[in-house]
Amino acid sequence: MVGLLAVLPSQQACAHEAPSGMRYNGWCCSPAGDPDIATGDCAPIPDRAVRTTAQGYVITVRPGDHPLVTRPHQWTKSTKDVIHRSTDGRYHICLYPTEDDLRCLYVPDLDY
């Protein structure tokens, strides 16, 4: 029983952590245990997927760039939108409730 208790917290934390250990904002991620969402709603994406503009960011992802992406997508985030700070030097996106919905963007310190 003690071993089971030790495993549960780390599994729960993974839903809101990047592979680097960076914590995602809970609002950005799917609710824990949501049966309609596959794991990996928040994940790092390649640097090439993000273009910085004077107005904000253009995010273009293809299958393979994010665990939930099955077809090409493009979104824009204005400098007036809430942009989260990435602490691991990588870009990250959170897709929720579907792969069509960019809920959160995380940018590295150099762009923040």
Steps between C-alpha positions, in 0.01 A plus 500: 500500500781742580657443156173592330479827690853589393412450132177700485644848566762471227245379244267785588784754477591382149169632369620851583876469446719515194760226448755752634304531825362846418154539652205593280226725634209275603253710299693420182468123534207266476338408831669199654328185390302661214412191292459705181858627497804288424803565715736766372268799462794720607833427334814661361503586131791563261648851489426512127126476581497851652561826317524824694337806344450859613141406591586180689551141390400278208496134598499241220503133595490182297446138597796392708555847652262432792349172628140601419556655156365286215489768227661844438384792715585868518409743778598853593548635849502875541731678742173593676420129562622322809835345412665274755872492576687179420774426749675229297597704191240334275165592350198306627131497411195364675216377281163473670223393463606377153807522281331795327510715814826663605430576863847605618833596351825487697799691369865490614652779703666651194156575349317576823 
